[in-house]
Amino acid sequence: MASKQNYLIGITLVATLGGLLFGYDTAVISGAVSHLEAHFIKPLGLNELAANSLLGFLASSALIGCIIGGASAGFISGKYGRRKALFVAGILFFISAIGSTWPETFTSPTGENANFIITLFIIYRIIGGIGVGVASMVSPLYISEIAPNNIRGRLVSLNQLTIVLGILVVYFVNYFIAAGQDESWLNEYGWRYMFLSESVPAGLFILFLLKAPESPRWLLLKDKLSEARAILSKFYHKDGVEMVISDVLASAKKTPNAKVLSFGSLVIIVGILLSVFQQFIGINVVLYYAPEIFKSLGNDSDSSLIQTIIVGVINLLFTIVAIYTVDRLGRRPLMIIGSIVMGFAMIALGTSLHLHQVGVASLLFMLLYIAGFALSWGPVTWVLLSEIFPNSIRSSAMAIAVAAQWIANYIVSATFPILNKNTYLTEHFNHGFSYWLYGLMGLLSAIIVWKIVPETKGKTLEEIEEFWRKD
C-alpha cells in the first residue's frame, strides 16, 4: 500500500511542476519590471499616462496569454488528455523563457528598432502566458482526478505550494542576479538572466511528463476502460479501483452528451466568482509589483528585493498550514477566515500609506495579508475549482472559470500602475487608494463564500456532482 501512495505522491509532484512554472513565470517580472522600464520605455520619451500604461501592459502582457491558455485548456485537455495538455504547457514555457531573454534575436541589434523589439518581447511573454493558463487549469484538474477523496484537498493544495515555491525561488534568483550589480548592467543584461532562468524548470517539467500516466477519469470518459483500470491499480487497491470506475461510469450515464449548463448556471457562477475574487482581492499586485511597492515605502533596490523574499517565505509557510488543515477544517471556514484577514490587512495598509505612517507596520500589514491569502484563497480556490464541476463538464466549465480568473488578473495588474502612479491619487491618498479597493473586495469575498459556496470536504467527485444535479 505504501508503494501505491508513493507512486501517487510522485505523479502529483510531477503535475505540480506545472504549478511551479505558473508561479515562476508570473513572478519573474517582479524583479525585472523597473529594468524593463529603463530598457524599453524611458528611451521612448512618453508622457506620464502613456509611459505608465505601457509599463502596465509590458508587465501584464503575459496575462493575455493566460486568458487564451485558460480558455483553450478545456478543449485541449478534454480532447487530447490532461497529460498532453501539460506537455504543451511545458514546451510553451521553454520557448517563452528563451525568447523573452533575447527578443531581438534574428532582428535588429540591441537598441535599434525599439518598438519592434518591445513587440517581440510582449509576444514571447504572451506565449509563456498561454503555458501558464493551460497549466493553471490542468495541473489541479489532473491531481483531483487521480487523488482519493480523503486526501484530495491536501494533494491539490500541493499545486498551490509549488506555485508559491516557484514565486519564492524566482525571488531568490532575481535577488542573486541583482545583488551587487549597478543599475546600468541590470537595465541592459540583468533582466535577461532573470527570464532565462525559467528554461531550467521548464526543461525538467517536459522530461518528467514523458513518464507520467494519463488521468484515469479522462480515460473512462473516453471509453478506455482497460487503460484506466491499469492506471487506477497503481493508486488504489482492487475494490477502490472498481468503485471509482463504477462511480465515474454511472455519473456519465446520468448526463450523456452533457453541455456546460446541463447542471444549471449556479455551478458556473460559483466557479467564476471564486476565480474573479481570487484576483480582485489584489494578490497579484503584491506578487508582481512587490519590489516596486517596497521601493515606494522608502527602500532601495536590494532592501526591497530582500523584503520581497520575506513575502515569499510567509506565502510558503501559510500555504503549508493550509495543506494540513484543508481536509480537516474544510474549505469554507478557511476561505471565510482568509477573506476577513485580507480585507482588514489591505485596508490597514492603505490607511498607513494615506497617513504617511510608513514603516514596520506597513510591512506587517502586507505580511498579514499574504498569510491570509496563503491560508485560504491561494490554495483552497484551486481545490474548489478542481472539485465542484461534474465529471462530464469539468474540462469546459473549469476552462471558463480559469479564463475569467486571468481576465480579472489582467484587469487588476494592468490598472495598478495607473492607480498607484497617478499624480492626483498619489497627492491625495499617498498610494493608499488602490489598497482600500482590494480590502473591500476581500470583505465582499467572505460574503460570497458564506452565501453560495458548498462544502466539499470528504466527498468524492461524484458525490459533489449530485449537489448540482437537477431532479
C-alpha positions as CSV (number, residue, x, y, z in Angstrom):
1,M,0.0,0.0,0.0
2,A,2.9,2.3,0.8
3,S,4.3,1.8,-2.7
4,K,0.9,2.9,-4.2
5,Q,0.9,6.0,-2.1
6,N,4.5,6.8,-3.0
7,Y,3.6,6.5,-6.7
8,L,0.5,8.7,-6.2
9,I,2.7,11.4,-4.5
10,G,5.3,11.1,-7.2
11,I,2.9,11.7,-10.0
12,T,1.3,14.5,-8.1
13,L,4.7,16.2,-7.7
14,V,5.3,15.9,-11.5
15,A,1.9,17.6,-12.1
16,T,2.7,20.3,-9.6
17,L,5.8,21.3,-11.6
18,G,3.2,22.9,-13.8
19,G,2.2,25.0,-10.7
20,L,5.9,25.8,-10.0
21,L,6.2,27.1,-13.6
22,F,3.0,29.0,-13.2
23,G,4.4,30.8,-10.1
24,Y,7.8,31.2,-11.6
25,D,6.6,32.7,-14.9
26,T,4.1,35.1,-13.3
27,A,6.5,36.4,-10.7
28,V,9.7,36.6,-12.7
29,I,8.5,40.0,-13.9
30,S,8.7,41.3,-10.3
31,G,12.4,41.8,-10.2
32,A,12.7,42.8,-13.8
33,V,9.9,45.4,-14.1
34,S,12.0,48.5,-13.2
35,H,14.8,47.4,-15.5
36,L,12.3,46.7,-18.4
37,E,11.0,50.3,-17.8
38,A,14.5,51.7,-18.1
39,H,15.5,49.5,-21.1
40,F,12.3,49.7,-23.2
41,I,10.1,52.6,-22.0
42,K,12.2,55.6,-20.8
43,P,14.1,55.9,-24.1
44,L,10.8,56.5,-25.9
45,G,10.2,59.8,-24.1
46,L,6.5,59.2,-23.4
47,N,4.2,61.3,-21.2
48,E,3.2,60.1,-17.8
49,L,0.0,58.4,-18.7
50,A,1.4,56.7,-21.9
51,A,4.5,55.6,-20.0
52,N,2.6,54.1,-17.1
53,S,0.1,52.5,-19.4
54,L,2.9,50.9,-21.5
55,L,4.6,49.7,-18.3
56,G,1.4,48.1,-17.1
57,F,0.9,46.4,-20.4
58,L,4.5,45.2,-20.6
59,A,4.4,43.8,-17.0
60,S,1.0,42.2,-17.5
61,S,1.2,41.2,-21.2
62,A,1.7,37.5,-20.2
63,L,-1.8,37.6,-18.8
64,I,-3.2,38.0,-22.3
65,G,-1.7,34.6,-23.0
66,C,-3.0,33.3,-19.6
67,I,-6.5,34.2,-20.8
68,I,-6.0,32.4,-24.1
69,G,-4.4,29.4,-22.4
70,G,-7.1,29.2,-19.7
71,A,-9.9,29.4,-22.3
72,S,-8.3,26.8,-24.6
73,A,-7.2,24.4,-21.9
74,G,-10.6,22.9,-21.6
75,F,-10.7,21.9,-25.3
76,I,-7.0,20.7,-25.3
77,S,-7.3,18.6,-22.1
78,G,-10.8,17.4,-23.0
79,K,-9.9,16.2,-26.5
80,Y,-6.3,15.1,-26.1
81,G,-6.0,14.4,-22.4
82,R,-4.6,16.1,-19.3
83,R,-1.1,14.8,-19.7
84,K,-0.7,16.1,-23.3
85,A,-2.1,19.4,-22.3
86,L,0.6,19.8,-19.6
87,F,3.2,18.7,-22.1
88,V,2.1,21.5,-24.4
89,A,2.4,24.0,-21.5
90,G,5.9,22.9,-20.8
91,I,7.0,23.5,-24.4
92,L,5.4,27.0,-24.3
93,F,7.2,27.8,-21.0
94,F,10.6,26.9,-22.6
95,I,10.0,28.9,-25.8
96,S,9.0,31.9,-23.7
97,A,12.0,31.7,-21.4
98,I,14.5,31.8,-24.3
99,G,12.5,34.3,-26.5
100,S,12.0,36.8,-23.6
101,T,15.7,36.7,-22.9
102,W,16.8,37.7,-26.4
103,P,13.7,39.2,-28.1
104,E,15.9,40.9,-30.7
105,T,17.5,37.7,-31.9
106,F,17.3,37.4,-35.7
107,T,16.1,41.0,-36.0
108,S,17.9,44.2,-35.1
109,P,20.9,44.7,-32.8
110,T,20.1,45.7,-29.3
111,G,18.9,49.2,-29.0
112,E,17.8,49.5,-32.6
113,N,14.1,49.4,-33.8
114,A,13.0,49.6,-30.2
115,N,9.2,49.4,-30.9
116,F,9.5,46.2,-32.9
117,I,11.7,44.6,-30.2
118,I,9.2,45.6,-27.5
119,T,6.5,43.9,-29.6
120,L,8.6,40.7,-29.9
121,F,9.2,40.7,-26.1
122,I,5.5,41.0,-25.5
123,I,4.8,38.1,-27.9
124,Y,7.2,35.8,-26.1
125,R,5.6,36.8,-22.8
126,I,2.2,36.0,-24.2
127,I,3.5,32.6,-25.3
128,G,4.6,31.9,-21.8
129,G,1.2,33.2,-20.5
130,I,-0.6,30.6,-22.7
131,G,1.5,27.9,-20.9
132,V,0.6,29.4,-17.5
133,G,-3.1,29.5,-18.5
134,V,-3.0,25.8,-19.5
135,A,-1.0,24.7,-16.5
136,S,-3.1,26.7,-14.1
137,M,-6.2,24.8,-15.1
138,V,-4.9,21.3,-16.0
139,S,-2.5,20.7,-13.1
140,P,-5.1,20.9,-10.3
141,L,-7.6,19.2,-12.5
142,Y,-5.2,16.3,-13.2
143,I,-4.4,15.9,-9.5
144,S,-8.0,16.0,-8.4
145,E,-8.8,13.2,-10.9
146,I,-6.2,10.8,-9.5
147,A,-6.4,11.6,-5.8
148,P,-8.5,9.7,-3.2
149,N,-11.2,11.9,-1.7
150,N,-9.9,11.8,1.8
151,I,-6.6,13.5,0.8
152,R,-7.7,15.3,-2.4
153,G,-7.6,18.7,-0.8
154,R,-4.1,18.2,0.5
155,L,-2.8,16.9,-2.8
156,V,-4.4,19.7,-4.9
157,S,-3.1,22.2,-2.4
158,L,0.4,20.9,-3.1
159,N,0.0,22.5,-6.5
160,Q,-0.5,25.9,-4.8
161,L,2.5,25.1,-2.6
162,T,4.6,24.7,-5.8
163,I,3.1,27.9,-7.3
164,V,4.3,29.7,-4.1
165,L,7.6,27.8,-4.2
166,G,8.1,28.9,-7.8
167,I,7.4,32.5,-6.8
168,L,9.9,32.3,-3.9
169,V,12.6,30.6,-6.0
170,V,12.4,33.3,-8.6
171,Y,12.5,36.0,-5.9
172,F,15.9,34.4,-4.8
173,V,17.1,34.1,-8.4
174,N,16.2,37.7,-9.1
175,Y,17.9,38.8,-5.9
176,F,21.2,37.0,-6.6
177,I,21.2,38.2,-10.2
178,A,20.8,41.8,-9.0
179,A,22.9,41.7,-5.9
180,G,26.0,44.0,-6.1
181,Q,25.3,44.9,-9.7
182,D,25.0,48.5,-10.9
183,E,21.7,49.8,-12.5
184,S,23.2,50.1,-16.0
185,W,24.2,46.4,-16.1
186,L,20.8,45.4,-14.7
187,N,19.0,47.6,-17.2
188,E,20.9,46.1,-20.1
189,Y,21.6,42.5,-19.1
190,G,20.3,41.5,-15.6
191,W,16.7,41.2,-16.6
192,R,17.7,38.8,-19.4
193,Y,19.2,36.3,-16.9
194,M,16.0,36.5,-14.8
195,F,13.9,35.3,-17.8
196,L,16.5,32.8,-19.0
197,S,16.5,31.1,-15.6
198,E,13.0,29.8,-16.3
199,S,14.3,27.4,-19.0
200,V,15.7,25.1,-16.4
201,P,12.4,24.1,-14.6
202,A,10.6,24.1,-17.9
203,G,13.0,21.6,-19.3
204,L,12.7,19.3,-16.3
205,F,8.9,19.5,-16.5
206,I,8.9,18.3,-20.1
207,L,11.3,15.4,-19.3
208,F,9.3,14.2,-16.2
209,L,6.0,14.3,-18.1
210,L,7.3,11.7,-20.6
211,K,6.8,9.1,-17.8
212,A,3.5,10.4,-16.3
213,P,0.3,8.5,-16.9
214,E,-3.0,9.9,-18.2
215,S,-5.9,10.8,-15.9
216,P,-7.9,7.7,-15.4
217,R,-11.2,9.6,-15.2
218,W,-10.5,11.2,-18.6
219,L,-9.7,7.7,-20.0
220,L,-13.0,6.4,-18.6
221,L,-15.0,9.3,-20.2
222,K,-13.3,8.3,-23.5
223,D,-14.3,4.6,-23.1
224,K,-10.7,3.5,-22.5
225,L,-11.6,1.2,-19.6
226,S,-8.6,-1.2,-19.7
227,E,-6.1,1.7,-19.7
228,A,-8.0,3.5,-16.9
229,R,-8.1,0.3,-14.8
230,A,-4.3,-0.3,-15.3
231,I,-3.5,3.2,-14.1
232,L,-6.0,3.2,-11.2
233,S,-4.5,-0.1,-9.9
234,K,-1.3,1.8,-9.3
235,F,-3.1,4.2,-6.9
236,Y,-5.9,2.1,-5.3
237,H,-6.4,-1.5,-4.1
238,K,-8.7,-3.7,-6.2
239,D,-12.0,-2.7,-4.5
240,G,-11.1,1.0,-4.8
241,V,-10.4,0.7,-8.5
242,E,-13.8,-0.9,-9.2
243,M,-15.6,1.7,-7.1
244,V,-14.0,4.6,-9.0
245,I,-14.8,3.0,-12.3
246,S,-18.4,2.3,-11.3
247,D,-19.0,5.8,-9.9
248,V,-17.5,7.6,-13.0
249,L,-19.4,5.5,-15.5
250,A,-22.6,5.9,-13.5
251,S,-22.3,9.7,-13.5
252,A,-21.6,9.7,-17.2
253,K,-24.7,7.7,-17.9
254,K,-26.9,10.1,-15.9
255,T,-25.9,13.0,-18.1
256,P,-24.9,11.8,-21.6
257,N,-23.7,14.4,-24.1
258,A,-23.7,17.0,-21.2
259,K,-23.3,20.7,-22.1
260,V,-21.8,23.3,-19.8
261,L,-25.2,24.4,-18.5
262,S,-26.5,20.8,-18.1
263,F,-26.2,21.2,-14.3
264,G,-27.6,24.7,-14.2
265,S,-25.9,28.1,-14.1
266,L,-25.2,28.2,-10.4
267,V,-22.2,25.9,-10.5
268,I,-20.7,28.0,-13.3
269,I,-21.4,31.3,-11.4
270,V,-19.8,29.9,-8.3
271,G,-16.7,28.9,-10.3
272,I,-16.4,32.3,-12.0
273,L,-16.9,34.2,-8.7
274,L,-14.2,32.1,-6.9
275,S,-11.8,32.8,-9.8
276,V,-12.6,36.5,-10.2
277,F,-12.4,37.3,-6.5
278,Q,-9.1,35.5,-6.1
279,Q,-7.8,38.3,-8.2
280,F,-9.9,41.2,-7.1
281,I,-8.6,40.9,-3.6
282,G,-5.3,42.2,-5.1
283,I,-2.8,39.2,-4.6
284,N,-1.0,39.6,-7.9
285,V,-0.4,43.3,-7.3
286,V,1.6,42.2,-4.3
287,L,3.4,39.4,-6.2
288,Y,4.1,41.2,-9.5
289,Y,5.0,44.6,-8.0
290,A,6.4,43.7,-4.6
291,P,9.8,45.2,-5.2
292,E,8.2,48.4,-6.6
293,I,5.8,48.6,-3.6
294,F,8.7,48.3,-1.1
295,K,10.6,51.0,-3.0
296,S,7.5,53.3,-2.7
297,L,7.8,52.6,1.1
298,G,11.2,54.1,1.0
299,N,13.6,51.2,0.4
300,D,16.5,50.8,-2.1
301,S,16.6,48.1,-4.7
302,D,18.5,45.5,-2.6
303,S,16.3,46.0,0.5
304,S,13.1,45.8,-1.5
305,L,14.2,42.5,-3.0
306,I,15.0,41.1,0.4
307,Q,11.6,42.1,1.7
308,T,10.0,40.5,-1.3
309,I,11.7,37.3,-0.3
310,I,10.2,37.6,3.1
311,V,6.8,37.9,1.4
312,G,7.6,34.7,-0.4
313,V,8.6,32.9,2.8
314,I,5.4,33.9,4.6
315,N,3.4,32.8,1.5
316,L,5.1,29.4,1.6
317,L,4.7,28.8,5.3
318,F,1.0,29.6,5.5
319,T,0.3,27.5,2.3
320,I,1.8,24.6,4.2
321,V,-0.6,25.4,7.1
322,A,-3.5,25.3,4.5
323,I,-2.3,21.9,3.2
324,Y,-2.6,20.4,6.7
325,T,-5.9,21.9,7.5
326,V,-8.0,21.9,4.3
327,D,-9.1,18.3,4.7
328,R,-9.6,18.7,8.4
329,L,-11.4,22.1,8.9
330,G,-12.9,22.2,5.4
331,R,-12.9,24.6,2.5
332,R,-15.5,27.2,3.6
333,P,-14.0,28.0,7.1
334,L,-10.6,28.6,5.7
335,M,-11.9,30.8,2.8
336,I,-14.1,33.0,5.1
337,I,-11.3,33.4,7.7
338,G,-8.8,34.3,5.0
339,S,-11.2,36.9,3.4
340,I,-11.6,38.7,6.7
341,V,-7.9,38.8,7.5
342,M,-7.0,40.0,4.0
343,G,-9.7,42.7,4.0
344,F,-8.5,44.1,7.3
345,A,-4.9,44.0,6.3
346,M,-5.3,45.7,3.0
347,I,-7.5,48.5,4.5
348,A,-4.9,49.0,7.2
349,L,-2.1,49.1,4.7
350,G,-3.9,51.6,2.6
351,T,-4.6,53.7,5.7
352,S,-0.9,53.6,6.9
353,L,0.1,54.9,3.4
354,H,-2.5,57.6,3.4
355,L,-1.4,58.9,6.8
356,H,2.2,58.7,5.7
357,Q,2.9,56.3,8.6
358,V,5.1,54.1,6.5
359,G,7.4,51.7,8.3
360,V,7.4,48.4,10.1
361,A,3.6,48.5,10.5
362,S,3.1,48.7,6.7
363,L,5.4,45.7,6.2
364,L,3.5,43.8,8.9
365,F,0.1,44.6,7.3
366,M,1.4,43.3,3.9
367,L,2.7,40.1,5.5
368,L,-0.6,39.6,7.4
369,Y,-2.4,39.9,4.0
370,I,-0.1,37.3,2.4
371,A,-0.6,35.0,5.4
372,G,-4.4,35.3,5.0
373,F,-4.2,34.6,1.3
374,A,-1.9,31.7,1.6
375,L,-4.1,30.1,4.2
376,S,-7.3,30.4,2.1
377,W,-7.8,31.9,-1.3
378,G,-4.5,30.8,-2.6
379,P,-4.7,27.0,-2.3
380,V,-8.4,26.5,-1.4
381,T,-9.7,28.3,-4.5
382,W,-7.9,25.8,-6.7
383,V,-9.1,22.9,-4.6
384,L,-12.7,24.0,-5.0
385,L,-12.3,24.7,-8.8
386,S,-10.9,21.2,-9.3
387,E,-13.8,19.6,-7.3
388,I,-17.1,21.4,-7.8
389,F,-17.6,20.8,-11.5
390,P,-19.3,17.5,-12.6
391,N,-17.2,14.9,-14.5
392,S,-18.9,15.4,-17.9
393,I,-18.4,19.2,-18.0
394,R,-15.3,19.5,-15.8
395,S,-12.8,20.5,-18.6
396,S,-15.1,23.1,-20.2
397,A,-16.5,24.5,-17.0
398,M,-13.1,24.9,-15.4
399,A,-11.8,26.5,-18.5
400,I,-14.5,29.2,-18.3
401,A,-13.6,29.8,-14.6
402,V,-9.9,29.9,-15.2
403,A,-10.3,32.2,-18.2
404,A,-12.4,34.5,-16.0
405,Q,-9.6,34.4,-13.4
406,W,-7.0,35.5,-15.9
407,I,-9.2,38.3,-17.3
408,A,-9.7,39.6,-13.7
409,N,-5.9,39.2,-13.1
410,Y,-5.2,41.3,-16.2
411,I,-7.6,44.0,-15.2
412,V,-6.1,44.3,-11.7
413,S,-2.4,44.1,-12.8
414,A,-2.8,46.4,-15.8
415,T,-4.6,49.1,-13.7
416,F,-2.4,49.0,-10.6
417,P,0.4,51.1,-12.1
418,I,-2.1,53.6,-13.4
419,L,-3.7,53.9,-9.9
420,N,-0.5,53.7,-7.9
421,K,1.4,56.2,-10.0
422,N,-1.4,58.6,-10.8
423,T,-0.4,62.1,-9.7
424,Y,-3.8,63.1,-8.3
425,L,-4.3,59.9,-6.3
426,T,-0.7,60.0,-5.0
427,E,-1.1,63.6,-3.8
428,H,-4.4,62.9,-2.1
429,F,-4.0,59.4,-0.8
430,N,-0.2,58.6,-1.0
431,H,-0.7,55.2,-2.7
432,G,-3.4,54.1,-0.3
433,F,-6.4,54.3,-2.6
434,S,-5.8,51.0,-4.5
435,Y,-5.2,49.0,-1.3
436,W,-8.5,50.2,0.2
437,L,-10.2,49.0,-3.0
438,Y,-8.6,45.5,-2.6
439,G,-9.5,45.4,1.1
440,L,-13.2,46.0,0.3
441,M,-13.1,43.2,-2.3
442,G,-11.6,40.9,0.4
443,L,-14.5,41.6,2.8
444,L,-17.0,41.1,0.0
445,S,-15.4,37.7,-0.9
446,A,-16.2,36.4,2.6
447,I,-20.0,37.1,2.0
448,I,-19.9,35.3,-1.4
449,V,-18.3,32.1,0.2
450,W,-20.8,32.2,3.1
451,K,-23.8,32.6,0.8
452,I,-23.2,30.3,-2.2
453,V,-20.1,28.1,-2.0
454,P,-20.8,24.5,-0.9
455,E,-18.5,22.5,1.5
456,T,-16.8,19.6,-0.4
457,K,-14.6,18.2,2.3
458,G,-14.5,14.4,2.4
459,K,-16.8,13.9,-0.6
460,T,-16.0,12.0,-3.8
461,L,-16.1,14.0,-7.0
462,E,-19.2,12.0,-8.0
463,E,-20.9,12.9,-4.7
464,I,-20.2,16.6,-5.2
465,E,-21.7,16.3,-8.6
466,E,-25.0,15.3,-7.0
467,F,-25.2,18.7,-5.3
468,W,-25.7,20.4,-8.7
469,R,-27.8,17.7,-10.4
470,K,-31.3,18.7,-11.3
471,D,-34.1,16.4,-10.0
